[in-house]
Amino acid sequence: MADSIAVLSPGDEARVLGYEDPTTPYARHLLSLGLVPGTALKLVRRAPLGDPVEIHFRGSRVVLRPNEATGLLLERI
């Protein structure tokens, strides 16, 4: 079963399984940033109210809004 970024806690690591709908503009944007299937990422921190979240992958840090990244399917590692 796939997880979403919303269920991860700071320090959790996950691997990208894919996207619910890879044709959406936001999914295409995340793909262009390198969040392709198989990419490992780590949730670094959450803002005090939970939005946005900072992730680290492939030497980069990116801030995402969890409600926009709900289509990102993850597997905890």
C-alpha positions in Angstrom: 0.0 0.0 0.0 1.3 3.4 -0.9 1.7 6.3 1.5 1.4 10.0 0.9 3.7 12.7 2.1 1.0 13.7 4.6 1.6 10.6 6.7 5.4 11.0 6.9 7.1 12.5 10.0 10.4 14.4 10.1 13.2 12.0 9.7 11.1 9.4 7.8 12.5 8.1 4.5 10.5 7.0 1.6 10.9 5.9 -2.1 8.8 7.3 -4.9 6.5 4.6 -6.4 4.9 6.9 -8.9 1.9 9.3 -9.2 -1.8 8.8 -9.1 -2.1 10.9 -12.3 1.3 11.7 -13.8 -0.3 14.0 -16.4 -1.3 16.8 -14.0 0.8 19.9 -14.2 2.0 19.5 -10.6 3.1 15.9 -11.1 5.0 16.9 -14.3 6.7 19.6 -12.3 7.7 17.2 -9.6 9.0 14.8 -12.2 11.0 17.5 -13.8 12.6 18.2 -10.4 13.8 14.6 -10.3 11.1 13.0 -8.2 10.9 10.0 -10.5 9.9 6.5 -9.5 12.7 4.9 -7.5 14.0 8.2 -6.0 14.7 8.0 -2.3 13.7 11.1 -0.2 13.7 12.1 3.4 11.2 14.4 5.1 13.4 17.0 6.8 10.8 19.1 8.6 7.3 20.4 8.7 6.2 24.0 9.3 4.6 24.5 12.7 1.1 24.1 11.3 2.1 21.2 9.1 2.2 23.0 5.7 4.6 23.1 3.9 7.1 20.3 4.3 10.7 20.2 3.4 12.1 17.1 1.7 15.7 16.2 0.8 16.5 14.1 -2.3 19.5 13.7 -4.6 21.4 16.5 -2.9 18.5 19.0 -3.2 16.0 20.4 -0.7 12.6 21.2 -1.9 9.5 22.6 0.0 6.2 21.1 -0.9 2.6 21.7 0.1 1.2 18.4 1.2 -2.2 19.1 -0.3 -0.6 19.6 -3.7 1.6 16.6 -3.4 -1.1 14.1 -2.5 -0.8 12.4 -5.8 2.8 11.5 -5.0 2.8 7.8 -4.1 5.5 6.8 -1.6 6.8 3.6 0.1 8.5 4.0 3.5 12.0 2.7 3.6 
